[in-house]
Amino acid sequence: MTAVTLRQQLSEVATSLYNDPSYMTFIDDHVEQLRRDPQTATTVPEPAALLKYQCDFYGLLGHLQVPSYLHYTVMKINGITSPTTVQEADMSKILIPDVNRIKMLFNLWKAHHKTRK
């Protein structure tokens, strides 16, 4: 039996909020803003990784060490609708949003979400 630390528990709760359907809708509303953001980086995965993770976009993001809480956002700003139906050509250049911008949007959503309850 392994002990779960408070830090791990808080991290899991925070990550689960990034998967809240209302947060995902909020992100959908900000896709164009994130695409145009000058802080959004472009990554070109190596061909071997593209081949290995064909039809597994989240697997590729894990390989690129993109935090799991960003996976949905990265998928959306790259115009991908499903992480399992993506093809190698769709993954040749990947936009990755600035973590601080995502945290700012997350905090805006959280503040708005709390006032609506």
N, C-alpha and C positions, 0 to 999 in steps of 0.2 A: 504494500500500500504506500502510495507516495503522498506526501504532504503538499497541499496546494497553498501557496502563499497569498497574502492579501493582494499583492501587486498583480499576480496572475488572475485572480478573481476580478479585480477592477478592469484589467485589460480585456478580459472576455466580455464583460458587460459593455464596455465602451465599443468594442468591435461589433457586438450584436446590434447596437444602436445604428451603426452604419448600414445595417441590413434591414432596417425598419422600412416598410413600404412607403411611408410618407416621406422619409428622408430620400429614398430612391426617386420619388416623384420630384422632390425639391431639386435633386441633382439633375434630373432630366430637364428641368426648366433653366438650368445654368450651363448646359453643354456648350453652347456657342461661345459664351463668355470664357469658359475654361479653354476652349480651342484657341481663342484669340489672345489669351493671356501671355504676355511676353515671358513670364516665369515658367510657362509650360515647356518641358524639355522634350526633345525628340531622341529616341533610342533606336538604333539599328541592330537587331539581334543577329548573332552569327548564324550562317546557313544551317549548321548542324542542329542548333537549337530549334530553328524553324521547322526542320524536318521532324525532329523528335516530338515536338509539341503541336504538330498539325492537328487540328480539331480539339485542342486543349489549351485555350487561351489563358485560363487561370494557371495552368501548369507552367506555361511560358513566363507569365508574370512572376510566379514563384521562383523560377530559374533566374530571372533578372533581379530578384530580391526586392520586388515591389511589395510593400506591406499588404496583407490580405484585406485590410479595411479600405484600400484604394482600388481593389480589383473591379468592382462594379463601375466606378467612376471612369477608370481607364478604358474599360470596355466601351462605355457609352461615348466618350469623347473621340474614340477611334471609329465610331460608326458601326460597331459590331453589336448585333442584337442578341446573339447567343454565344456563350463561350465554347460550346461544343460543335458548332457548325462552321466555325471560322476556318478559312483555308490559308495556306502558306503565303499566298500573295497579299492577303489582308493584313498580315503580321510583319511585312518587310520593314516597315517604319512605324514605330509606336510612340504616340504622344503620352507623356506622363505629367500630370499636373503637379504644381508646386504644393508640397505638403502643408505649408503655412496657409496657402489659399484655401485648401480643403478644410483645414481646421477652422478657419474663419467662417466658411460657409456652414460647417457643421454647428458651430456655436450660434450662428444666426438661426439655423433651423431649430436648434434645441430651445432657444429663447422663444421663438414663435410657437413651437410645439407645446411648451409649458403653459403659455398664456391661453391656448385653445382648449385646455383640459378643464 
